[in-house]
Amino acid sequence: MENIFTTNIKKILQKHFHNNADEIFEKSQLIQYINEKTRSANRGSKARSSFANLYAIYVIIEDYIAQGYDKIGGYSKYEGALFNKLFARQRELPFGSKLQNHGLNNRMNSEFQKYFPNSEFIPILRNLETNRYWINENLLKVKVGKVKYNLAKVIIDIIDDYSKTKQEAFQRFVKSCFELQEIGKNKPKKVEEFIIGLLAPNVDARLFEIVSYSILKYYYHDQTIIWGFDIDKLNTENLKLYKTGRTNANDGGIDFVMKPLGRFFQVTETLDFKKYFLDIDKIQKYPITFIIKSDKKVADLKKTIKDNASKTYSIKAIVDKYMNCIEEVINITILNDRFNEAVKQGYLNNILDEIATQSKVEFNYEEQ
């Protein structure tokens, strides 16, 4: 399970537990889960950060420490932390201001169970009637020899260190954007290489969405449509692509909208047909274009979606109805082609500016 950030985790464990650090790492499922979720720490700003699930653990353990249960015991009698307070605290943390409630409510628990299917414990306990939450204390305590250690403070330190590492990585990314804006006029190839490097299967989903939007916005920028209600009074209008919300927003499966055609775009990294069909259902089977974070051929992507759907839905008419709602599939190869086309039209620096602007908004850079 070791990755580059594991070294940081073990240093923090050694600081707290000295010679028992390695054994605690081996025995703690919660530490191992956090180790798995912090893999992106040293991959720079382009890798998925997993803050939603990590901060769900963080805010409940933070409450646990604030109440003194790491020292005094008696946590089983605690009335629990209120959801509103946990949710508000989660949004105060770096990169957390736009997080949704999924991590607290179920996502963290379900993912933990995927990593540890045989574990008898789930990390986050909650009472739906009172809307109160607890951390499963069984996962906070590890016995080494005759001594039982409480991991609450060490987990806070690990997640803080991860957050700091990701902030530094993102600051370097934004700084690179600024520097490239300055040198781009003289060295456009460097800017092109930088942006193409952001179009990769391992890029953070939010950053991939931002780059996709920035490219497509300027790819469509000079394309026009003629329309009107009266044949003698026709309008000529440029196609405009709008980003409809944050990447974590619950917006009904619409990431971009194009005017005046009314096209919908959804960015995704999964090939699970249920996700596609759910997005189609959300917008009442309105035609939708999927931008897929994959370098597989479009025909192969469509075939995978359709084949998997056909295994679940035995009725061909149902599968065809959904597949016909997929207006277009745009993969990484097509994005590269459209980027090159936009560059030929003279929009290289505009695309870079858009990436920098949208990134600062998405990752709350200015709020930091």
Secondary structure as GFF3:
##gff-version 3
##sequence-region A 1 368
A	DSSP	alpha_helix	6	17	.	.	.	ID=ss1
A	DSSP	three_ten_helix	18	20	.	.	.	ID=ss2
A	DSSP	alpha_helix	21	27	.	.	.	ID=ss3
A	DSSP	alpha_helix	29	37	.	.	.	ID=ss4
A	DSSP	three_ten_helix	39	43	.	.	.	ID=ss5
A	DSSP	alpha_helix	51	66	.	.	.	ID=ss6
A	DSSP	alpha_helix	69	72	.	.	.	ID=ss7
A	DSSP	three_ten_helix	75	77	.	.	.	ID=ss8
A	DSSP	beta_strand	81	82	.	.	.	ID=ss9
A	DSSP	alpha_helix	83	92	.	.	.	ID=ss10
A	DSSP	alpha_helix	102	102	.	.	.	ID=ss11
A	DSSP	pi_helix	103	107	.	.	.	ID=ss12
A	DSSP	alpha_helix	108	115	.	.	.	ID=ss13
A	DSSP	beta_strand	124	127	.	.	.	ID=ss14
A	DSSP	beta_strand	132	135	.	.	.	ID=ss15
A	DSSP	three_ten_helix	137	139	.	.	.	ID=ss16
A	DSSP	beta_strand	141	144	.	.	.	ID=ss17
A	DSSP	beta_strand	147	150	.	.	.	ID=ss18
A	DSSP	alpha_helix	152	183	.	.	.	ID=ss19
A	DSSP	alpha_helix	188	197	.	.	.	ID=ss20
A	DSSP	alpha_helix	205	219	.	.	.	ID=ss21
A	DSSP	beta_strand	224	230	.	.	.	ID=ss22
A	DSSP	beta_strand	233	238	.	.	.	ID=ss23
A	DSSP	beta_strand	240	243	.	.	.	ID=ss24
A	DSSP	beta_strand	256	259	.	.	.	ID=ss25
A	DSSP	beta_strand	263	268	.	.	.	ID=ss26
A	DSSP	alpha_helix	273	282	.	.	.	ID=ss27
A	DSSP	beta_strand	288	292	.	.	.	ID=ss28
A	DSSP	alpha_helix	298	312	.	.	.	ID=ss29
A	DSSP	alpha_helix	316	323	.	.	.	ID=ss30
A	DSSP	beta_strand	326	330	.	.	.	ID=ss31
A	DSSP	alpha_helix	332	344	.	.	.	ID=ss32
A	DSSP	alpha_helix	348	362	.	.	.	ID=ss33
###
